Each structure stands twice: as C-alpha cells, then as structure tokens.
Amino acid sequence: MIDAGFRVRTTQVFQTWREAYRSALTRAQQRRIVLATVDPSDVAHLLVAQIEGTLSLARNTQDPQTLTTGARALRSYLASLRAPGQSAPQKRALCVAGIRHSYMNSRHSYSVRRSASMRERV
C-alpha cells in the first residue's frame, strides 16, 4: 500500500500539472489555436495520464524507443486539437501557451519527490 503522505503529495503534483495544462489549453482556445469543441479539463487529464503511462512503460521496458513512440503519439494527438488554418508559428502555440513549460516544471518536481520517497521506503 502507498504511504498516505506520498499519495497526498503526488495527488497535489498531478492536480497542479492538470491545472497548468487546462489553463494553457483554455488560453489557446481563446486565441483560436485549439478547437472550440475541446474540453480543456478532459484533455489536461488525458495528457497527464498519457505522459505518466509512457514514462511508466519506459521505466519498465528500459527501452528508449518507448519514449520516442509516446512522444510521437502525443504530438499527433495535440495536432488533432488544432483549429483549422493554422500557420507554422501557430502550430507551436500549445508550447508557447505553456504546455512545455508546465510539463517540465511539474515533471521535474514530481520525479524528485517520488525518487526521494522511494529511497526512503527502501
């Protein structure tokens, strides 16, 4: 069973991560970069789940190709959210809107905390 404190900390990290993605997607919708039919909360949840799943698979398989495949699938999915008629700079707007930054900051924070917690339990 997972330590209650660890579960609370990781839950907070995932909530922060989802909120950062939701906010970035909402801004991208306001700028008409992302389709208006996209639900930012649902997509934020899916992004966190997809990234965490890919990282978990990569740790399990110890195969870098797993990360490459996951990144390619994620790029393809994000491309499907774009509003029609985007120029090349607008195609990168999800990253500009904060998705890359949000991911890297929360991913690093979560990894450091999880690694420390796992070491404590061993």
Z-matrix of the N, CA and C atoms (Angstrom, degrees):
N
C 1 1.449
C 2 1.537 1 108.97
N 3 1.314 2 116.30 1 144.76
C 4 1.464 3 122.10 2 -178.96
C 5 1.522 4 109.90 3 -78.02
N 6 1.320 5 115.32 4 136.08
C 7 1.456 6 122.23 5 175.76
C 8 1.530 7 109.43 6 -55.55
N 9 1.335 8 117.17 7 134.30
C 10 1.468 9 121.73 8 -176.53
C 11 1.529 10 111.91 9 -59.25
N 12 1.311 11 117.70 10 -41.50
C 13 1.464 12 120.52 11 179.42
C 14 1.523 13 112.06 12 -63.45
N 15 1.321 14 115.99 13 -41.24
C 16 1.464 15 121.04 14 177.72
C 17 1.530 16 109.98 15 -62.21
N 18 1.325 17 116.03 16 -44.84
C 19 1.466 18 120.78 17 -179.99
C 20 1.531 19 110.96 18 -61.02
N 21 1.304 20 117.48 19 -42.95
C 22 1.468 21 121.42 20 178.97
C 23 1.526 22 110.25 21 -62.75
N 24 1.342 23 116.95 22 -45.62
C 25 1.470 24 120.16 23 -179.59
C 26 1.532 25 111.75 24 -63.73
N 27 1.320 26 117.22 25 -43.88
C 28 1.472 27 118.58 26 -179.58
C 29 1.519 28 111.29 27 -69.61
N 30 1.313 29 117.28 28 -34.71
C 31 1.467 30 120.29 29 176.11
C 32 1.525 31 110.04 30 -60.75
N 33 1.320 32 117.16 31 -42.94
C 34 1.466 33 121.19 32 178.55
C 35 1.525 34 111.23 33 -63.65
N 36 1.319 35 117.10 34 -40.88
C 37 1.466 36 120.16 35 178.73
C 38 1.521 37 110.04 36 -63.55
N 39 1.330 38 117.36 37 -45.85
C 40 1.460 39 120.08 38 -179.89
C 41 1.532 40 111.21 39 -64.38
N 42 1.324 41 117.80 40 -37.98
C 43 1.469 42 120.52 41 177.42
C 44 1.526 43 110.48 42 -63.88
N 45 1.316 44 116.82 43 -42.97
C 46 1.464 45 121.14 44 178.56
C 47 1.517 46 110.49 45 -63.03
N 48 1.300 47 116.14 46 -43.50
C 49 1.460 48 122.41 47 179.78
C 50 1.526 49 110.81 48 -62.52
N 51 1.346 50 116.62 49 -48.02
C 52 1.474 51 120.06 50 178.89
C 53 1.525 52 110.81 51 -61.60
N 54 1.327 53 117.25 52 -41.37
C 55 1.459 54 120.37 53 -179.77
C 56 1.527 55 110.92 54 -64.56
N 57 1.308 56 118.45 55 -38.90
C 58 1.472 57 120.89 56 177.54
C 59 1.523 58 110.61 57 -62.85
N 60 1.317 59 117.08 58 -43.59
C 61 1.467 60 120.33 59 177.65
C 62 1.527 61 110.81 60 -65.60
N 63 1.341 62 116.71 61 -43.99
C 64 1.465 63 120.16 62 -179.47
C 65 1.524 64 110.48 63 -59.04
N 66 1.315 65 115.67 64 -44.49
C 67 1.456 66 121.01 65 179.92
C 68 1.534 67 111.15 66 -63.39
N 69 1.330 68 117.11 67 -44.42
C 70 1.472 69 121.22 68 179.51
C 71 1.526 70 110.71 69 -63.08
N 72 1.316 71 117.18 70 -41.39
C 73 1.465 72 120.77 71 179.40
C 74 1.525 73 111.26 72 -66.96
N 75 1.322 74 116.60 73 -38.85
C 76 1.466 75 120.63 74 177.87
C 77 1.526 76 110.15 75 -62.82
N 78 1.333 77 116.86 76 -44.66
C 79 1.475 78 120.03 77 177.17
C 80 1.524 79 110.87 78 -61.39
N 81 1.322 80 116.52 79 -40.84
C 82 1.465 81 120.09 80 179.44
C 83 1.531 82 110.70 81 -65.80
N 84 1.317 83 117.94 82 -35.82
C 85 1.471 84 120.49 83 175.43
C 86 1.523 85 110.40 84 -65.25
N 87 1.322 86 117.09 85 -43.20
C 88 1.462 87 120.82 86 179.56
C 89 1.521 88 111.48 87 -61.14
N 90 1.322 89 116.13 88 -30.84
C 91 1.465 90 120.97 89 178.24
C 92 1.537 91 111.80 90 -88.18
N 93 1.327 92 116.45 91 4.12
C 94 1.466 93 124.27 92 -179.77
C 95 1.535 94 112.41 93 61.40
N 96 1.306 95 115.78 94 34.28
C 97 1.460 96 121.91 95 177.59
C 98 1.524 97 109.81 96 -94.05
N 99 1.329 98 115.55 97 -34.19
C 100 1.460 99 122.17 98 179.35
C 101 1.529 100 107.77 99 -109.29
N 102 1.327 101 115.10 100 144.58
C 103 1.463 102 120.65 101 179.72
C 104 1.531 103 111.65 102 -53.43
N 105 1.318 104 116.02 103 140.12
C 106 1.461 105 120.93 104 -179.89
C 107 1.526 106 111.85 105 -66.72
N 108 1.320 107 117.55 106 -22.70
C 109 1.466 108 121.65 107 -178.17
C 110 1.529 109 113.42 108 -78.70
N 111 1.319 110 117.35 109 -8.19
C 112 1.460 111 121.94 110 -179.55
C 113 1.527 112 109.73 111 -74.40
N 114 1.320 113 116.19 112 134.25
C 115 1.467 114 120.89 113 174.74
C 116 1.530 115 107.59 114 -92.83
N 117 1.339 116 118.34 115 107.10
C 118 1.461 117 120.59 116 -176.08
C 119 1.531 118 114.30 117 -56.09
N 120 1.314 119 118.00 118 -36.27
C 121 1.472 120 120.46 119 -179.61
C 122 1.523 121 111.17 120 -67.71
N 123 1.329 122 116.38 121 -43.97
C 124 1.464 123 119.96 122 178.97
C 125 1.525 124 111.23 123 -64.81
N 126 1.324 125 116.54 124 -43.48
C 127 1.463 126 120.03 125 -179.60
C 128 1.529 127 110.11 126 -66.64
N 129 1.314 128 117.68 127 -38.71
C 130 1.466 129 120.64 128 177.89
C 131 1.528 130 110.30 129 -60.12
N 132 1.316 131 116.62 130 -43.50
C 133 1.459 132 121.12 131 177.71
C 134 1.529 133 110.17 132 -61.70
N 135 1.314 134 116.54 133 -46.23
C 136 1.458 135 121.01 134 -179.74
C 137 1.525 136 111.62 135 -61.83
N 138 1.329 137 117.46 136 -41.02
C 139 1.468 138 120.70 137 -179.47
C 140 1.529 139 111.20 138 -61.68
N 141 1.321 140 116.15 139 -46.36
C 142 1.464 141 119.62 140 179.94
C 143 1.529 142 109.88 141 -63.25
N 144 1.322 143 116.53 142 -44.10
C 145 1.466 144 120.11 143 -179.85
C 146 1.528 145 111.34 144 -63.83
N 147 1.327 146 117.27 145 -41.54
C 148 1.463 147 120.64 146 -179.01
C 149 1.527 148 110.83 147 -66.51
N 150 1.307 149 116.80 148 -44.72
C 151 1.467 150 120.22 149 -178.89
C 152 1.530 151 110.05 150 -66.04
N 153 1.313 152 116.95 151 -46.70
C 154 1.465 153 120.19 152 179.45
C 155 1.525 154 110.87 153 -62.36
N 156 1.321 155 117.07 154 -40.56
C 157 1.461 156 120.95 155 178.21
C 158 1.520 157 111.86 156 -62.79
N 159 1.329 158 116.04 157 -44.23
C 160 1.461 159 119.99 158 178.76
C 161 1.528 160 110.67 159 -63.12
N 162 1.320 161 117.10 160 -43.50
C 163 1.464 162 120.07 161 178.93
C 164 1.529 163 111.39 162 -63.77
N 165 1.316 164 116.58 163 -39.48
C 166 1.459 165 120.53 164 178.51
C 167 1.530 166 110.98 165 -64.42
N 168 1.330 167 116.36 166 -44.98
C 169 1.464 168 120.21 167 177.40
C 170 1.522 169 111.32 168 -61.62
N 171 1.324 170 117.05 169 -41.57
C 172 1.460 171 121.11 170 -179.36
C 173 1.528 172 110.84 171 -64.82
N 174 1.326 173 116.79 172 -41.26
C 175 1.469 174 118.93 173 177.56
C 176 1.527 175 110.25 174 -63.51
N 177 1.316 176 116.43 175 -39.84
C 178 1.457 177 120.55 176 -178.50
C 179 1.529 178 112.03 177 -68.86
N 180 1.325 179 117.12 178 -46.00
C 181 1.465 180 120.39 179 -176.25
C 182 1.522 181 112.92 180 -82.71
N 183 1.332 182 117.16 181 -21.38
C 184 1.472 183 121.82 182 -175.17
C 185 1.523 184 110.83 183 56.71
N 186 1.336 185 115.80 184 32.60
C 187 1.463 186 121.74 185 -177.87
C 188 1.527 187 109.12 186 -117.86
N 189 1.336 188 118.49 187 114.52
C 190 1.465 189 121.28 188 -179.39
C 191 1.530 190 112.93 189 -59.47
N 192 1.322 191 116.94 190 -24.70
C 193 1.469 192 120.02 191 179.35
C 194 1.528 193 110.93 192 -61.97
N 195 1.313 194 116.72 193 -28.27
C 196 1.467 195 120.60 194 177.68
C 197 1.523 196 110.49 195 -60.65
N 198 1.326 197 117.02 196 -42.00
C 199 1.462 198 120.84 197 177.86
C 200 1.533 199 110.69 198 -66.74
N 201 1.320 200 116.68 199 -40.74
C 202 1.465 201 120.87 200 179.35
C 203 1.528 202 110.43 201 -61.96
N 204 1.312 203 116.46 202 -45.09
C 205 1.463 204 120.99 203 179.41
C 206 1.526 205 110.84 204 -64.01
N 207 1.322 206 116.65 205 -43.76
C 208 1.465 207 120.21 206 179.03
C 209 1.514 208 112.21 207 -63.15
N 210 1.338 209 117.24 208 -41.75
C 211 1.471 210 121.15 209 178.82
C 212 1.523 211 110.79 210 -65.30
N 213 1.329 212 116.68 211 -41.25
C 214 1.468 213 120.34 212 178.85
C 215 1.538 214 110.52 213 -62.87
N 216 1.325 215 116.48 214 -43.72
C 217 1.468 216 120.68 215 178.86
C 218 1.531 217 111.05 216 -63.94
N 219 1.323 218 116.05 217 -39.79
C 220 1.461 219 120.04 218 179.06
C 221 1.522 220 111.18 219 -65.57
N 222 1.334 221 117.23 220 -43.65
C 223 1.474 222 120.02 221 177.14
C 224 1.521 223 111.03 222 -60.36
N 225 1.317 224 116.79 223 -41.67
C 226 1.461 225 120.85 224 179.31
C 227 1.532 226 111.14 225 -63.22
N 228 1.326 227 115.89 226 -43.68
C 229 1.458 228 119.47 227 178.42
C 230 1.529 229 111.15 228 -63.10
N 231 1.322 230 117.16 229 -46.66
C 232 1.461 231 120.23 230 179.59
C 233 1.523 232 110.96 231 -60.93
N 234 1.327 233 117.33 232 -37.50
C 235 1.469 234 120.66 233 177.79
C 236 1.527 235 110.88 234 -62.35
N 237 1.328 236 116.92 235 -32.15
C 238 1.471 237 119.87 236 -179.47
C 239 1.529 238 112.06 237 -71.36
N 240 1.318 239 117.67 238 -13.92
C 241 1.470 240 121.67 239 -179.98
C 242 1.520 241 112.56 240 -88.09
N 243 1.322 242 116.68 241 -11.95
C 244 1.464 243 120.35 242 -175.97
C 245 1.520 244 111.69 243 -67.25
N 246 1.310 245 114.25 244 142.13
C 247 1.459 246 120.30 245 172.34
C 248 1.531 247 107.75 246 -69.75
N 249 1.329 248 117.75 247 151.68
C 250 1.467 249 119.73 248 -178.85
C 251 1.525 250 112.33 249 -65.71
N 252 1.337 251 115.13 250 152.81
C 253 1.461 252 121.70 251 173.69
C 254 1.506 253 115.35 252 78.19
N 255 1.323 254 117.89 253 29.47
C 256 1.459 255 120.61 254 -178.60
C 257 1.526 256 110.53 255 -82.63
N 258 1.325 257 116.29 256 141.44
C 259 1.458 258 121.39 257 174.02
C 260 1.527 259 108.60 258 -82.48
N 261 1.315 260 117.71 259 169.18
C 262 1.466 261 121.64 260 -179.03
C 263 1.530 262 112.58 261 -54.50
N 264 1.353 263 120.04 262 -47.11
C 265 1.470 264 118.42 263 178.70
C 266 1.522 265 112.46 264 -62.66
N 267 1.332 266 117.19 265 -34.89
C 268 1.460 267 119.68 266 -179.56
C 269 1.523 268 111.34 267 -71.11
N 270 1.321 269 117.67 268 -26.24
C 271 1.455 270 120.32 269 179.06
C 272 1.521 271 111.41 270 -65.10
N 273 1.324 272 116.81 271 -23.84
C 274 1.464 273 120.84 272 177.94
C 275 1.528 274 111.84 273 -93.53
N 276 1.302 275 116.99 274 7.52
C 277 1.460 276 120.74 275 -171.47
C 278 1.522 277 113.96 276 -65.54
N 279 1.322 278 118.90 277 -27.76
C 280 1.460 279 118.43 278 178.31
C 281 1.521 280 110.08 279 -62.10
N 282 1.321 281 117.09 280 -38.70
C 283 1.467 282 119.46 281 176.45
C 284 1.519 283 110.19 282 -68.89
N 285 1.312 284 116.84 283 -42.01
C 286 1.462 285 120.87 284 179.15
C 287 1.524 286 109.57 285 -62.97
N 288 1.332 287 116.55 286 -37.15
C 289 1.463 288 120.71 287 -179.14
C 290 1.521 289 112.26 288 -70.18
N 291 1.302 290 117.70 289 -9.62
C 292 1.446 291 119.09 290 173.24
C 293 1.503 292 116.92 291 123.46
N 294 1.326 293 118.78 292 -1.44
C 295 1.455 294 118.84 293 -175.73
C 296 1.520 295 111.59 294 -66.03
N 297 1.311 296 118.84 295 -47.14
C 298 1.469 297 119.75 296 -178.66
C 299 1.521 298 109.86 297 -62.40
N 300 1.316 299 116.39 298 -46.97
C 301 1.458 300 120.94 299 -179.09
C 302 1.531 301 110.47 300 -61.25
N 303 1.323 302 116.77 301 -46.39
C 304 1.458 303 121.12 302 -179.38
C 305 1.512 304 110.89 303 -60.83
N 306 1.317 305 116.36 304 -43.78
C 307 1.458 306 120.69 305 -178.92
C 308 1.525 307 110.72 306 -63.17
N 309 1.319 308 116.71 307 -49.72
C 310 1.451 309 119.60 308 -175.48
C 311 1.526 310 111.41 309 -63.30
N 312 1.316 311 117.25 310 -42.41
C 313 1.465 312 119.49 311 -179.22
C 314 1.517 313 111.54 312 -66.02
N 315 1.332 314 118.00 313 -47.55
C 316 1.448 315 118.56 314 -177.65
C 317 1.509 316 111.79 315 -74.32
N 318 1.308 317 117.97 316 -32.59
C 319 1.463 318 121.24 317 179.34
C 320 1.531 319 109.86 318 -64.23
N 321 1.321 320 116.11 319 -45.79
C 322 1.471 321 119.59 320 -179.74
C 323 1.528 322 109.90 321 -63.43
N 324 1.302 323 116.69 322 -46.61
C 325 1.455 324 121.37 323 -178.76
C 326 1.525 325 110.32 324 -59.56
N 327 1.317 326 116.53 325 -45.36
C 328 1.455 327 121.23 326 -178.89
C 329 1.529 328 110.81 327 -65.93
N 330 1.327 329 117.70 328 -43.88
C 331 1.462 330 121.08 329 -178.94
C 332 1.514 331 111.56 330 -61.47
N 333 1.320 332 116.13 331 -43.79
C 334 1.463 333 120.08 332 -179.31
C 335 1.521 334 109.93 333 -62.96
N 336 1.317 335 116.70 334 -45.96
C 337 1.461 336 119.63 335 -178.54
C 338 1.523 337 111.57 336 -66.14
N 339 1.334 338 116.12 337 -42.40
C 340 1.457 339 119.66 338 -178.01
C 341 1.528 340 110.15 339 -66.63
N 342 1.307 341 117.50 340 -42.55
C 343 1.459 342 120.73 341 179.71
C 344 1.523 343 110.31 342 -61.50
N 345 1.310 344 117.02 343 -44.63
C 346 1.456 345 120.68 344 179.70
C 347 1.525 346 110.81 345 -62.65
N 348 1.305 347 116.16 346 -42.36
C 349 1.462 348 120.42 347 -179.26
C 350 1.526 349 111.18 348 -65.99
N 351 1.323 350 116.60 349 -39.62
C 352 1.463 351 120.10 350 179.69
C 353 1.523 352 110.59 351 -66.94
N 354 1.326 353 116.94 352 -38.43
C 355 1.468 354 119.95 353 178.25
C 356 1.526 355 110.54 354 -63.99
N 357 1.330 356 116.34 355 -37.37
C 358 1.460 357 120.07 356 -179.73
C 359 1.513 358 112.04 357 -64.62
N 360 1.323 359 116.30 358 -32.71
C 361 1.451 360 120.53 359 -175.75
C 362 1.519 361 112.58 360 -79.93
N 363 1.336 362 116.66 361 -20.05
C 364 1.468 363 120.64 362 -177.15
C 365 1.499 364 111.99 363 -80.00
